[in-house]
């Protein structure tokens, strides 16, 4: 399924890039039905759509501080 619209709307709401938006793979059909920002906000509140952590910064800190 193409979830590009939902991913773009979620990225706008979460103030992140589209690559940092995580969508629960078990709830894809529910996400596909969401066509408005209000629908996406409800999915974010339910935890179906989330913001990914910045892994690049974590890996950078690990390499410098040898954690």
QUIKA-V130805 format. One record per pair of residues at least 12 apart in sequence whose ideal C-beta (glycine too) atoms are under 6 Angstrom apart, sorted by the first residue. I is the first residue (numbers start at 1). J is the second residue. D is the distance in whole Angstrom. If there is no record, write none. Layout:
BEGIN
i = (I/I)
j = (J/J)
d = (D/D)
END
This chain:
BEGIN
i = (1/1/3/6/6/7/9/9/10/10/13/14/16/20/20/22/22/23/24/27)
j = (28/32/31/31/34/21/37/40/40/49/40/51/51/51/52/50/52/49/48/48)
d = (6/5/6/5/6/5/6/5/5/5/6/5/5/6/5/5/5/6/5/5)
END
